[in-house]
């Protein structure tokens, strides 16, 4: 009976470890998305093109999806 309880306890620890791993990776991805937004906005200031608005909009949508990823990982 003790071996069954130990296996369940190990599964709980594995789930917590997996959750912490995915949350930390999603936070790193959020930092990457922030860097992408900063780079796209600075690029659009130096290079004028008709697609700059779309690129900036796409980078902010990418940032929004990274925030959604973080919220999803916390809800796991």
N, CA, C and O of each residue as an XYZ file, in Angstrom:
304
protein
N       0.817     -1.198      0.000
C       0.000      0.000      0.000
C       0.857      1.257      0.000
O       0.456      2.282     -0.551
N       2.032      1.187      0.613
C       2.907      2.348      0.648
C       3.454      2.693     -0.734
O       3.673      3.865     -1.042
N       3.673      1.677     -1.567
C       4.221      1.958     -2.893
C       3.214      2.708     -3.758
O       3.615      3.519     -4.592
N       1.924      2.459     -3.583
C       0.897      3.178     -4.338
C       0.875      4.639     -3.929
O       0.749      5.517     -4.783
N       0.995      4.912     -2.647
C       1.004      6.291     -2.178
C       2.249      7.029     -2.641
O       2.173      8.217     -2.954
N       3.376      6.367     -2.690
C       4.605      7.013     -3.143
C       4.555      7.347     -4.629
O       5.057      8.390     -5.048
N       3.955      6.470     -5.425
C       3.826      6.746     -6.858
C       2.907      7.939     -7.084
O       3.198      8.786     -7.929
N       1.815      8.022     -6.352
C       0.915      9.166     -6.488
C       1.606     10.446     -6.058
O       1.397     11.499     -6.661
N       2.426     10.365     -5.023
C       3.157     11.531     -4.560
C       4.181     11.982     -5.597
O       4.351     13.181     -5.820
N       4.860     11.033     -6.229
C       5.825     11.373     -7.274
C       5.144     11.990     -8.488
O       5.695     12.898     -9.110
N       3.953     11.510     -8.832
C       3.224     12.101     -9.951
C       2.839     13.532     -9.651
O       2.853     14.375    -10.548
N       2.494     13.824     -8.405
C       2.170     15.198     -8.027
C       3.383     16.103     -8.131
O       3.278     17.237     -8.599
N       4.543     15.603     -7.694
C       5.769     16.390     -7.816
C       6.156     16.599     -9.272
O       6.618     17.677     -9.643
N       5.972     15.589    -10.087
C       6.285     15.716    -11.511
C       5.380     16.738    -12.173
O       5.836     17.510    -13.016
N       4.091     16.757    -11.802
C       3.165     17.723    -12.375
C       3.542     19.147    -11.974
O       3.479     20.060    -12.798
N       3.931     19.342    -10.722
C       4.349     20.674    -10.272
C       5.616     21.108    -10.991
O       5.729     22.260    -11.412
N       6.561     20.205    -11.133
C       7.799     20.516    -11.842
C       7.529     20.858    -13.306
O       8.125     21.790    -13.847
N       6.650     20.120    -13.936
C       6.290     20.394    -15.323
C       5.600     21.746    -15.456
O       5.860     22.485    -16.405
N       4.725     22.074    -14.513
C       4.019     23.350    -14.552
C       4.992     24.515    -14.379
O       4.890     25.515    -15.088
N       5.925     24.394    -13.450
C       6.924     25.447    -13.254
C       7.787     25.599    -14.502
O       8.127     26.718    -14.885
N       8.142     24.493    -15.134
C       8.943     24.532    -16.357
C       8.205     25.264    -17.472
O       8.791     26.117    -18.138
N       6.939     24.949    -17.686
C       6.183     25.592    -18.757
C       5.901     27.058    -18.461
O       5.895     27.875    -19.381
N       5.670     27.409    -17.208
C       5.459     28.815    -16.860
C       6.734     29.614    -17.082
O       6.682     30.728    -17.602
N       7.875     29.060    -16.693
C       9.132     29.787    -16.903
C       9.440     29.943    -18.392
O       9.928     30.991    -18.816
N       9.160     28.915    -19.182
C       9.377     29.047    -20.628
C       8.429     30.060    -21.263
O       8.825     30.784    -22.176
N       7.188     30.122    -20.795
C       6.261     31.102    -21.352
C       6.647     32.518    -20.944
O       6.408     33.456    -21.704
N       7.238     32.698    -19.762
C       7.732     34.020    -19.372
C       8.932     34.434    -20.215
O       9.066     35.604    -20.573
N       9.797     33.489    -20.532
C      10.917     33.789    -21.426
C      10.400     34.152    -22.819
O      10.943     35.045    -23.469
N       9.363     33.471    -23.272
C       8.770     33.789    -24.571
C       8.120     35.170    -24.555
O       8.132     35.872    -25.566
N       7.550     35.565    -23.409
C       6.978     36.908    -23.272
C       8.075     37.970    -23.399
O       7.865     39.000    -24.039
N       9.223     37.730    -22.804
C      10.343     38.669    -22.939
C      10.776     38.752    -24.404
O      11.080     39.835    -24.904
N      10.803     37.619    -25.081
C      11.121     37.616    -26.509
C      10.106     38.435    -27.300
O      10.486     39.179    -28.204
N       8.828     38.309    -26.972
C       7.799     39.071    -27.685
C       7.948     40.566    -27.429
O       7.707     41.376    -28.324
N       8.346     40.937    -26.210
C       8.601     42.351    -25.932
C       9.770     42.881    -26.757
O       9.731     44.008    -27.252
N      10.802     42.068    -26.899
C      11.953     42.469    -27.708
C      11.555     42.608    -29.172
O      12.024     43.517    -29.858
N      10.700     41.723    -29.652
C      10.224     41.813    -31.036
C       9.456     43.106    -31.256
O       9.644     43.768    -32.277
N       8.594     43.477    -30.314
C       7.828     44.727    -30.442
C       8.775     45.920    -30.468
O       8.603     46.830    -31.278
N       9.765     45.921    -29.593
C      10.722     47.034    -29.554
C      11.515     47.113    -30.847
O      11.732     48.207    -31.368
N      11.946     45.996    -31.366
C      12.728     45.998    -32.600
C      11.886     46.427    -33.803
O      12.367     47.158    -34.669
N      10.651     45.983    -33.857
C       9.796     46.337    -34.995
C       9.466     47.826    -34.964
O       9.473     48.485    -36.004
N       9.181     48.356    -33.789
C       8.877     49.792    -33.722
C      10.104     50.641    -34.035
O       9.982     51.673    -34.695
N      11.262     50.234    -33.583
C      12.463     51.011    -33.922
C      12.823     50.875    -35.401
O      13.328     51.823    -36.002
N      12.569     49.710    -35.990
C      12.817     49.525    -37.404
C      11.863     50.376    -38.244
O      12.252     50.940    -39.266
N      10.615     50.458    -37.797
C       9.649     51.222    -38.582
C       9.896     52.723    -38.504
O       9.445     53.473    -39.369
N      10.615     53.166    -37.463
C      10.984     54.588    -37.398
C      12.107     54.914    -38.369
O      12.163     56.021    -38.904
N      12.993     53.970    -38.598
C      14.132     54.245    -39.474
C      13.863     53.888    -40.934
O      14.464     54.478    -41.832
N      12.988     52.949    -41.180
C      12.664     52.534    -42.547
C      11.194     52.862    -42.798
O      10.309     52.363    -42.103
N      10.949     53.692    -43.783
C       9.561     54.050    -44.103
C       9.062     53.136    -45.219
O       9.701     52.968    -46.258
N       7.909     52.562    -44.959
C       7.302     51.655    -45.923
C       5.803     51.656    -45.668
O       5.355     52.051    -44.592
N       5.033     51.221    -46.642
C       3.580     51.209    -46.463
C       3.108     50.059    -45.584
O       1.962     50.062    -45.136
N       3.969     49.073    -45.326
C       3.588     47.923    -44.514
C       3.996     48.063    -43.046
O       3.816     47.126    -42.269
N       4.535     49.201    -42.659
C       4.981     49.379    -41.278
C       3.838     49.238    -40.284
O       4.013     48.666    -39.209
N       2.683     49.753    -40.637
C       1.531     49.667    -39.729
C       1.137     48.215    -39.509
O       0.813     47.815    -38.390
N       1.164     47.434    -40.568
C       0.813     46.018    -40.445
C       1.851     45.252    -39.628
O       1.497     44.369    -38.847
N       3.114     45.581    -39.802
C       4.163     44.911    -39.031
C       4.049     45.240    -37.543
O       4.197     44.360    -36.695
N       3.788     46.500    -37.232
C       3.624     46.894    -35.824
C       2.388     46.226    -35.240
O       2.419     45.740    -34.109
N       1.313     46.201    -35.995
C       0.092     45.551    -35.530
C       0.316     44.059    -35.295
O      -0.146     43.505    -34.298
N       1.019     43.419    -36.209
C       1.303     41.987    -36.060
C       2.198     41.716    -34.851
O       2.026     40.707    -34.168
N       3.149     42.609    -34.585
C       4.014     42.403    -33.426
C       3.231     42.558    -32.120
O       3.498     41.840    -31.157
N       2.274     43.480    -32.076
C       1.446     43.616    -30.876
C       0.466     42.450    -30.720
O       0.151     42.051    -29.599
N      -0.010     41.911    -31.829
C      -0.845     40.710    -31.752
C      -0.011     39.535    -31.229
O      -0.499     38.727    -30.438
N       1.220     39.446    -31.665
C       2.139     38.415    -31.178
C       2.365     38.571    -29.672
O       2.410     37.578    -28.946
N       2.504     39.800    -29.208
C       2.652     40.062    -27.775
C       1.395     39.653    -27.018
O       1.481     39.095    -25.924
N       0.240     39.926    -27.592
C      -1.016     39.512    -26.961
C      -1.145     38.002    -26.846
O      -1.632     37.487    -25.839
N      -0.708     37.298    -27.877
C      -0.752     35.837    -27.810
C       0.232     35.278    -26.784
O      -0.024     34.242    -26.172
N       1.348     35.963    -26.601
C       2.283     35.500    -25.570
C       1.711     35.724    -24.172
O       1.954     34.921    -23.272
N       0.955     36.802    -23.979
C       0.263     37.021    -22.700
C      -0.805     35.950    -22.502
O      -0.972     35.434    -21.398
N      -1.521     35.619    -23.561
C      -2.511     34.547    -23.485
C      -1.861     33.211    -23.154
O      -2.444     32.403    -22.431
N      -0.679     32.973    -23.666
C       0.057     31.749    -23.349
C       0.410     31.684    -21.859
O       0.296     30.629    -21.237
N       0.835     32.806    -21.297
C       1.161     32.849    -19.870
C      -0.087     32.550    -19.038
O      -0.034     31.764    -18.092
N      -1.207     33.179    -19.394
C      -2.440     32.937    -18.645
C      -2.901     31.499    -18.777
O      -3.444     30.935    -17.827
N      -2.695     30.897    -19.938
C      -3.037     29.507    -20.129
C      -2.167     28.589    -19.269
O      -2.655     27.612    -18.701
N      -0.890     28.907    -19.181
C       0.008     28.088    -18.370
C      -0.311     28.197    -16.881
O      -0.164     27.220    -16.146
N      -0.750     29.380    -16.424
C      -1.146     29.502    -15.026
C      -2.441     28.750    -14.742
O      -2.670     28.304    -13.618
N      -3.281     28.610    -15.755
C      -4.529     27.881    -15.576
C      -4.389     26.385    -15.729
O      -5.366     25.653    -15.571
N      -3.200     25.921    -16.031
C      -2.956     24.486    -16.256
C      -3.193     23.665    -15.032
O      -3.030     22.445    -15.065
